[in-house]
Amino acid sequence: LKGVQVGVFIWNEEAFRDYFEEFEITDPDQQSAFREGFRSTVEDAQQLISNLEGAEIEVVEIPPNQPKATLIELGPALEYGFQEALDRFQASLDSAAPVASLEEIVAFNNEDPANRAPYGQDFLEGSLNTEISAEQYTDLRDSNQALARQALDRLFVEYKVNVLVYGGQLYAPAGYPALTVPSGYAENGEPQGIVFIGPYLSEPDLLAVGFAYERATNERLAPDLEAKMESLVGLSS
């Protein structure tokens, strides 16, 4: 971890001040209401920073009101890319495969949607009905990649960080690596994760940071596999 710096987005005092100046918010009550609206977000970020520093990771605070890559169109690119890749994969299988294309998968699910697609299959159907061509997809993919890399690279360079704690999806179109590490559990028991991202070929830094964070926080609870197997056996009998 020597020399590795991790950027964390946080509404700190500097970020609030810059925001108020940019939008000319001078009324103390408005400023107070704005701060109150981000109280829980700030507290979560402060806890995250404390956990990282407890793992001996150097943290750089980054104002969250950063310019966004607003021209990126993820939906059409995902839909076309998913269909093309899945159909290509299915075509590589032999005749023993129960389905041969995305179209057949959608039709199969529609035969028994309550069991086969209980949460719907909007994404599958949207991908099946994509309206862009292969050429349009290539142009869109390349444009998305350039815009996403530009937005992320600016953060890496401007704040001199090697890794970002990131809640967005820009790393995907950028083609940059990401690592998710357990970070605790929600009140309903749902496991939560923290996502570290880095620039191209930054996997060594991501693994070092992720390992240090996970070792220091020890948030993951090992599942009770024996109890789970017993419950499955009970269901089958």
Solvent accessible surface area in square Angstrom, and as a share of the most:
residue,aa,sasa,rsa
1,L,78,0.39
2,K,204,0.87
3,G,64,0.61
4,V,15,0.08
5,Q,40,0.18
6,V,0,0.00
7,G,0,0.00
8,V,2,0.01
9,F,49,0.20
10,I,8,0.04
11,W,22,0.08
12,N,33,0.17
13,E,99,0.44
14,E,91,0.41
15,A,0,0.00
16,F,12,0.05
17,R,115,0.42
18,D,59,0.30
19,Y,45,0.17
20,F,12,0.05
21,E,118,0.53
22,E,115,0.52
23,F,114,0.47
24,E,145,0.65
25,I,36,0.18
26,T,113,0.66
27,D,62,0.32
28,P,100,0.63
29,D,110,0.57
30,Q,109,0.49
31,Q,44,0.20
32,S,66,0.42
33,A,68,0.53
34,F,44,0.18
35,R,81,0.30
36,E,94,0.42
37,G,64,0.61
38,F,60,0.25
39,R,132,0.48
40,S,73,0.47
41,T,70,0.41
42,V,23,0.13
43,E,91,0.41
44,D,100,0.52
45,A,11,0.08
46,Q,99,0.44
47,Q,103,0.46
48,L,31,0.15
49,I,16,0.08
50,S,60,0.39
51,N,34,0.17
52,L,0,0.00
53,E,99,0.44
54,G,59,0.57
55,A,10,0.08
56,E,153,0.69
57,I,5,0.03
58,E,97,0.44
59,V,27,0.15
60,V,33,0.19
61,E,76,0.34
62,I,0,0.00
63,P,22,0.14
64,P,31,0.20
65,N,55,0.28
66,Q,21,0.09
67,P,98,0.62
68,K,136,0.58
69,A,20,0.16
70,T,113,0.66
71,L,134,0.67
72,I,24,0.12
73,E,94,0.42
74,L,57,0.28
75,G,39,0.37
76,P,47,0.30
77,A,15,0.12
78,L,102,0.51
79,E,50,0.23
80,Y,30,0.11
81,G,17,0.16
82,F,73,0.31
83,Q,36,0.16
84,E,67,0.30
85,A,45,0.35
86,L,34,0.17
87,D,48,0.25
88,R,149,0.54
89,F,116,0.48
90,Q,17,0.07
91,A,84,0.65
92,S,86,0.56
93,L,74,0.37
94,D,104,0.54
95,S,120,0.77
96,A,88,0.68
97,A,30,0.24
98,P,129,0.81
99,V,27,0.16
100,A,59,0.46
101,S,27,0.17
102,L,0,0.00
103,E,112,0.50
104,E,82,0.37
105,I,35,0.18
106,V,10,0.06
107,A,55,0.42
108,F,95,0.39
109,N,17,0.09
110,N,82,0.42
111,E,130,0.58
112,D,48,0.25
113,P,72,0.45
114,A,78,0.61
115,N,117,0.60
116,R,93,0.34
117,A,15,0.12
118,P,84,0.53
119,Y,210,0.80
120,G,47,0.45
121,Q,18,0.08
122,D,117,0.61
123,F,94,0.39
124,L,36,0.18
125,E,60,0.27
126,G,23,0.22
127,S,0,0.00
128,L,48,0.24
129,N,100,0.51
130,T,29,0.17
131,E,170,0.76
132,I,40,0.20
133,S,55,0.35
134,A,62,0.48
135,E,132,0.59
136,Q,100,0.45
137,Y,43,0.16
138,T,54,0.31
139,D,89,0.46
140,L,29,0.14
141,R,113,0.41
142,D,72,0.37
143,S,52,0.34
144,N,4,0.02
145,Q,68,0.30
146,A,65,0.50
147,L,46,0.23
148,A,0,0.00
149,R,73,0.27
150,Q,127,0.56
151,A,19,0.15
152,L,1,0.00
153,D,52,0.27
154,R,80,0.29
155,L,10,0.05
156,F,15,0.06
157,V,113,0.65
158,E,95,0.43
159,Y,47,0.18
160,K,151,0.64
161,V,8,0.04
162,N,52,0.26
163,V,0,0.00
164,L,0,0.00
165,V,20,0.11
166,Y,29,0.11
167,G,81,0.78
168,G,29,0.28
169,Q,106,0.47
170,L,29,0.14
171,Y,45,0.17
172,A,62,0.48
173,P,22,0.14
174,A,0,0.00
175,G,42,0.40
176,Y,18,0.07
177,P,23,0.15
178,A,44,0.34
179,L,46,0.23
180,T,87,0.50
181,V,5,0.03
182,P,43,0.27
183,S,35,0.23
184,G,10,0.09
185,Y,94,0.36
186,A,39,0.30
187,E,190,0.85
188,N,125,0.64
189,G,45,0.43
190,E,96,0.43
191,P,96,0.60
192,Q,80,0.35
193,G,43,0.42
194,I,11,0.06
195,V,37,0.21
196,F,0,0.00
197,I,0,0.00
198,G,0,0.00
199,P,41,0.26
200,Y,137,0.52
201,L,128,0.64
202,S,10,0.07
203,E,76,0.34
204,P,94,0.59
205,D,40,0.21
206,L,4,0.02
207,L,110,0.55
208,A,36,0.28
209,V,0,0.00
210,G,2,0.02
211,F,125,0.52
212,A,5,0.04
213,Y,4,0.02
214,E,65,0.29
215,R,168,0.61
216,A,55,0.43
217,T,28,0.17
218,N,121,0.62
219,E,57,0.26
220,R,128,0.47
221,L,126,0.63
222,A,81,0.63
223,P,81,0.51
224,D,96,0.50
225,L,120,0.60
226,E,134,0.60
227,A,50,0.38
228,K,118,0.50
229,M,115,0.51
230,E,124,0.55
231,S,53,0.34
232,L,81,0.40
233,V,92,0.53
234,G,47,0.45
235,L,147,0.73
236,S,99,0.64
237,S,123,0.79
